[in-house]
Amino acid sequence: MPILLCSCIFLVFYAYFGYPLSLYLLSLLHRRGVEKGDITPRVTFIITAFNEEKRVREKLENTVALDYPAHLLQVIVASDGSTDRTNDIVREFAGCGVQLVEVKRRGGKENAQREAVAVAQGEILVFSDVATMIEAGALRRMMANFADPTVGCVSSVDRVLGRDGKPCGEGAYVRYEMWLRELEGRVNSLVGLSGSFFAARKEVCRDFSPDMQSDFRTLLNSMRLGLRGVSDPEVIGLYQDVADTSREFDRKVRTVLRGLTVFFRNLEFLNPFRYRLFAYQFCCHKLLRWLVPFFLVASLLVNAALAPVSGLYLLLFLAQAGFYMSALAGWKSPPLTRSLAVKLPLYFATVNLAIAVAWLRYLRGNRLVMWTPSQR
């Protein structure tokens, strides 16, 4: 039992800290840069929307104000069966070159993206959510990465704003993810893209499936073609933390469930003889991270059984229990009164609970297609 306890704790820490440390050490021996260039390829900017009448106008105003040659920018809004005024608002921007792709029957985000890709004219396709705001020069900076022929897709760096103007649990977790991506890109390739704002060469945007994440699958398509994914710290996607945390939990479950679907349909990427370092990244960033909830439960139960044996095990058990009590205190307290000391445990616990629920649904054969954008 002591070996099992140590193994579970080690794997949790390795998933979150050991893996990044290994990437950092690798980066000391080998760095893979990006050869940027001042290029302006033809771009199709795809925005996916479902019942976004409250936010789509602001998003379109933000998009048409981007610093990019108008004759080289095609803007498409793929409306996934919207039943409110979303489509009417989008049509108001027709004079600004905005094209509406109206999907009559709701089929999910990736299905709507697939409909937009079918009419896209750009060499590079950019995908963005309605809730994500973009700096005027971000699109030009993003395109500069495609001057490097080894780059197949480019991810933005996510920034989350708390409603109280202070760091939030989600924001801290997102900053960790962005740091991890920076390390991955430094030595090889990203393992995932920001679904809220990413770009890819048109040839890798293929085979979009309603039950699989387009951002994850696009990255894997790039790797399959011998290309890679990178993250650009000068390309920022800005969005606010969620208004309804209960709905955000459901979104996390859906995200992981879709991720599991993509992962298990692409197990070839675990082959180190073919994909070398990326196979290690694929395993650690995805599979090992998704197994953390099981390691956490096992370590808590085993630790509870060992607590009467010695003071060291008792202290370790109390530390674990204290961490989860902090998360519970954060859950019970009003969002605006939460301190960072409870925000981080709460977000960590929520994320891993969502992963556990996603596993349960995946093993039951559930494959989600529909989506409802988080209210931010």
C-alpha atoms as one frame of an Amber mdcrd trajectory, in Angstrom:
protein
   0.000   0.000   0.000   2.804   2.518   0.683   4.156   1.820  -2.818   0.695
   2.350  -4.320   0.299   5.620  -2.419   3.702   6.907  -3.527   3.026   5.845
  -7.114  -0.314   7.667  -7.278   1.091  10.855  -5.768   4.113  10.696  -8.066
   1.926  10.307 -11.166  -0.258  13.278 -10.160   2.785  15.479  -9.690   4.430
  14.149 -12.845   1.330  14.947 -14.907   1.354  18.574 -13.778   5.001  19.285
 -12.951   7.269  16.393 -13.987   6.186  16.524 -17.619   6.820  20.296 -17.927
  10.173  19.844 -16.171  11.167  17.158 -18.674  10.292  19.533 -21.531  12.333
  22.298 -19.956  15.357  20.008 -19.650  14.933  18.923 -23.262  14.791  22.566
 -24.321  18.260  23.092 -22.861  19.570  20.564 -25.370  17.371  21.370 -28.355
  15.142  24.300 -29.279  12.879  24.450 -32.279  12.169  28.000 -33.305   9.717
  29.460 -35.810  10.970  31.290 -38.898   8.468  34.121 -39.070   7.944  36.355
 -42.078   5.884  39.388 -43.041   3.310  37.562 -45.157  -0.356  38.201 -45.877
  -1.918  35.031 -47.296  -5.599  34.898 -48.153  -7.432  34.182 -44.898 -10.891
  32.864 -44.126 -11.984  33.847 -40.624 -14.670  31.442 -39.364 -16.847  32.313
 -36.369 -19.163  29.614 -35.045 -22.325  30.791 -33.318 -25.448  29.420 -31.719
 -28.050  31.873 -30.385 -25.501  34.640 -29.823 -27.707  37.717 -30.335 -26.274
  39.360 -27.204 -22.621  39.078 -28.236 -22.305  38.533 -31.975 -22.422  42.239
 -32.870 -19.469  43.023 -30.607 -17.573  40.064 -32.051 -18.175  41.153 -35.646
 -17.189  44.739 -34.883 -13.991  43.366 -33.365 -13.363  41.138 -36.399 -13.928
  43.693 -39.173 -11.603  46.080 -37.309  -8.669  43.667 -37.576  -5.570  45.096
 -39.221  -5.508  42.929 -42.333  -6.016  43.688 -46.059  -9.755  43.578 -46.663
  -9.402  41.972 -50.111  -7.484  39.077 -48.528  -9.888  38.474 -45.643 -13.079
  36.452 -45.917 -15.243  36.473 -42.782 -17.795  33.700 -42.333 -20.249  33.234
 -39.492 -21.429  29.632 -39.306 -24.746  29.824 -37.474 -25.593  26.411 -36.052
 -29.378  26.422 -36.197 -29.739  29.693 -34.279 -33.338  30.543 -33.386 -32.850
  34.064 -32.019 -31.744  37.260 -33.841 -28.182  36.042 -34.471 -28.645  35.591
 -38.213 -30.346  38.977 -38.661 -27.502  40.741 -36.861 -24.906  38.962 -38.994
 -26.707  40.046 -42.168 -26.314  43.663 -41.075 -22.560  43.229 -41.625 -22.895
  41.997 -45.211 -21.633  45.372 -46.427 -18.434  44.772 -44.433 -17.824  41.505
 -46.273 -19.268  39.209 -43.623 -20.851  36.063 -45.057 -23.515  34.076 -43.221
 -23.498  30.288 -43.530 -26.834  29.335 -42.069 -26.979  25.725 -40.917 -30.717
  25.108 -40.835 -30.636  22.008 -38.691 -28.495  22.219 -35.593 -25.685  19.687
 -35.840 -22.990  20.834 -33.427 -20.011  23.163 -33.537 -17.752  20.977 -35.678
 -20.563  20.326 -38.151 -21.082  24.082 -38.534 -17.335  24.564 -38.996 -17.333
  21.883 -41.665 -20.069  23.733 -43.559 -17.983  26.923 -43.393 -14.790  25.164
 -44.517 -16.646  23.914 -47.610 -17.089  27.499 -48.861 -13.836  28.915 -47.483
 -11.562  30.534 -50.056  -8.531  31.226 -47.891  -5.184  29.467 -47.845  -5.266
  29.790 -44.078  -8.407  29.177 -42.045  -8.884  30.919 -38.705 -11.436  29.643
 -36.194 -12.812  31.735 -33.353 -15.626  31.745 -30.810 -18.000  34.658 -30.368
 -16.861  35.249 -26.782 -13.202  35.748 -27.739 -11.956  39.268 -28.421  -8.827
  39.784 -30.514  -6.331  42.639 -30.696  -6.277  44.509 -34.015  -2.799  43.332
 -35.000  -3.178  39.734 -33.792  -4.193  38.304 -37.167  -1.102  39.676 -38.939
   1.123  38.347 -36.169  -0.558  34.963 -36.376  -0.017  34.745 -40.144   3.709
  35.481 -39.742   4.136  31.968 -38.321   3.005  30.368 -41.575   6.117  31.681
 -43.323   7.733  28.648 -41.692   6.916  25.649 -43.944   7.023  23.252 -40.971
   4.085  24.986 -39.243   0.669  23.486 -39.911  -1.376  25.292 -37.273  -1.011
  28.184 -34.836  -2.718  28.649 -31.487  -3.436  31.868 -29.652  -2.523  32.448
 -26.031  -5.647  32.568 -23.872  -6.169  35.325 -21.327  -9.054  35.159 -18.850
 -10.436  38.225 -17.100 -12.150  37.782 -13.742 -15.346  39.748 -13.209 -13.823
  41.380 -10.139 -10.686  42.340 -12.038  -8.603  39.900  -9.962  -6.951  36.573
 -10.845  -9.495  33.778 -10.961  -9.060  30.034 -10.625  -9.779  29.515 -14.290
  -7.328  32.258 -15.208  -4.529  30.729 -13.141  -5.180  27.308 -14.658  -5.220
  28.788 -18.152  -1.892  30.527 -17.489  -0.446  27.152 -16.506  -1.720  25.628
 -19.755  -0.236  28.464 -21.782   3.126  28.000 -20.032   3.009  24.288 -20.829
   2.248  25.003 -24.477   5.186  27.373 -24.658   7.459  24.570 -23.436   5.960
  22.076 -25.888   6.397  24.405 -28.845   9.949  25.184 -27.756  11.068  21.553
 -28.123   8.703  20.120 -30.723   4.971  20.774 -31.191   1.868  21.643 -29.231
  -0.460  18.788 -28.334  -3.590  20.946 -28.367  -4.803  24.281 -29.714  -7.038
  26.945 -28.197 -10.441  26.109 -29.632 -11.500  29.720 -29.116  -8.887  31.117
 -31.528  -6.568  29.108 -33.769  -5.441  29.028 -37.404  -4.406  26.239 -39.757
  -3.431  25.622 -43.351  -6.495  24.625 -45.317  -5.067  21.214 -46.202  -5.025
  20.134 -42.543  -8.627  21.244 -41.906 -10.200  18.097 -43.189 -12.509  15.353
 -41.959 -14.232  17.497 -39.336 -16.521  15.198 -37.391 -19.447  16.371 -35.219
 -18.319  14.265 -32.235 -14.626  15.203 -32.274 -12.918  18.469 -31.316 -11.795
  20.389 -34.390  -8.857  22.020 -32.606  -7.408  18.730 -31.310  -8.054  16.918
 -34.576  -6.525  19.731 -36.652  -3.340  19.482 -34.609  -3.195  15.720 -35.151
  -3.838  16.176 -38.885  -0.854  18.524 -38.980   1.392  15.975 -37.282   0.194
  13.258 -39.637   1.273  15.411 -42.579   4.693  16.014 -41.059   3.829  19.519
 -39.857   3.583  20.875 -36.309   1.535  23.172 -34.128   2.960  26.265 -32.430
   1.729  28.911 -30.020   2.497  32.589 -30.508   2.776  34.680 -27.324   2.014
  37.815 -29.361  -1.378  36.451 -30.463  -3.840  36.891 -27.602  -7.384  35.616
 -27.300  -9.149  37.528 -24.528 -12.297  36.330 -22.793 -14.059  36.712 -19.470
 -14.551  33.968 -16.917 -17.887  32.202 -16.976 -21.064  33.689 -15.559 -22.668
  30.346 -14.673 -20.220  27.906 -13.067 -22.706  25.024 -13.189 -22.968  25.314
 -16.971 -19.195  25.674 -17.192 -18.830  22.295 -15.474 -20.955  20.750 -18.210
 -18.742  22.441 -20.816 -15.625  20.917 -19.245 -17.237  17.491 -19.294 -18.121
  17.909 -22.978 -14.610  19.113 -23.806 -12.928  16.124 -22.158 -15.471  13.692
 -23.595 -14.732  14.972 -27.102 -11.017  14.844 -26.329 -11.259  11.211 -25.242
 -13.098  10.426 -28.466 -10.325  11.967 -30.563  -7.590  10.339 -28.475  -8.866
   6.789 -28.734  -9.495   7.130 -32.467  -5.902   8.239 -32.989  -3.874   5.807
 -30.884  -1.267   5.655 -33.659   0.266   8.786 -32.128   1.412   6.733 -29.135
   3.916   4.997 -31.436   7.350   6.448 -30.499   9.034   4.827 -33.503   6.903
   6.891 -35.875   6.141  10.063 -33.932   9.143  10.083 -31.549   8.915  12.917
 -29.009   5.313  13.728 -29.907   4.263  10.226 -28.751   5.621  11.076 -25.287
   3.866  14.454 -25.339   0.606  12.890 -26.538   0.692  10.368 -23.690   1.663
  12.788 -20.902  -0.391  15.843 -21.835  -3.545  13.939 -22.658  -3.772  10.399
 -21.274  -1.759  10.910 -18.088  -3.618  14.160 -17.314  -6.974  12.469 -17.873
  -6.003   9.656 -15.465  -5.261  12.097 -12.623  -8.776  11.845 -11.049  -8.256
   8.109 -10.541  -4.817   8.698  -9.011  -6.314  11.322  -6.684  -9.088   9.027
  -5.452  -6.698   6.109  -5.000  -4.158   8.197  -3.098  -6.841   9.588  -0.749
  -8.315   6.153   0.013  -4.964   4.437   0.482  -3.706   7.359   2.570  -6.796
   7.110   4.798  -6.042   3.424   5.392  -2.406   4.201   6.219  -3.083   7.260
   8.413  -3.258   5.250  11.708   0.096   3.613  10.928   2.376   6.640  11.407
   2.373  10.386  11.946   3.809  10.989   8.465   0.877   9.289   6.763  -1.525
  11.148   9.063   0.000  14.519   8.132  -0.192  13.642   4.457  -3.834  12.642
   4.823  -4.654  15.864   6.646  -2.938  17.840   3.868  -5.052  16.103   1.248
  -8.222  16.565   3.273  -7.392  20.228   3.849  -6.944  20.790   0.129 -10.378
  19.360  -0.656 -11.953  21.262   2.248 -10.552  24.468   0.711 -12.172  23.511
  -2.595 -15.474  22.866  -0.796 -15.247  26.222   0.972 -14.669  27.912  -2.371
 -17.677  26.138  -3.876 -19.954  27.290  -1.036 -18.760  30.901  -0.980 -20.053
  33.603  -3.396 -17.770  33.936  -6.471 -16.836  37.567  -5.835 -15.713  36.856
  -2.267 -13.437  33.916  -3.068  -9.745  34.341  -2.338  -7.066  32.806  -4.536
  -6.403  30.294  -1.736  -9.789  28.675  -2.421 -10.127  29.527  -6.121  -7.222
  27.325  -7.178  -8.240  24.217  -5.161 -11.822  24.669  -6.333 -10.852  24.923
  -9.981  -8.444  21.960  -9.717 -11.083  19.812  -8.044 -13.767  20.899 -10.519
 -11.575  20.118 -13.515 -10.743  16.643 -12.263 -14.328  15.894 -11.292 -15.356
  16.899 -14.814 -12.697  14.557 -16.233 -14.036  11.697 -14.103 -17.601  12.340
 -15.285 -16.380  12.467 -18.897 -14.682   9.070 -18.480 -17.909   7.615 -17.108
 -19.904   8.935 -20.047 -17.297   7.808 -22.553 -17.222   4.260 -21.151 -21.014
   4.220 -21.370 -20.750   4.994 -25.079 -21.897   8.615 -24.880 -20.566  10.789
 -27.733 -21.721  14.420 -27.557 -22.439  16.457 -30.667 -24.481  19.450 -29.525
 -22.969  22.448 -27.806 -24.134  25.543 -25.997 -21.593  28.380 -25.704 -20.621
  29.336 -22.160 -22.053  32.637 -20.985 -19.093  34.874 -20.130
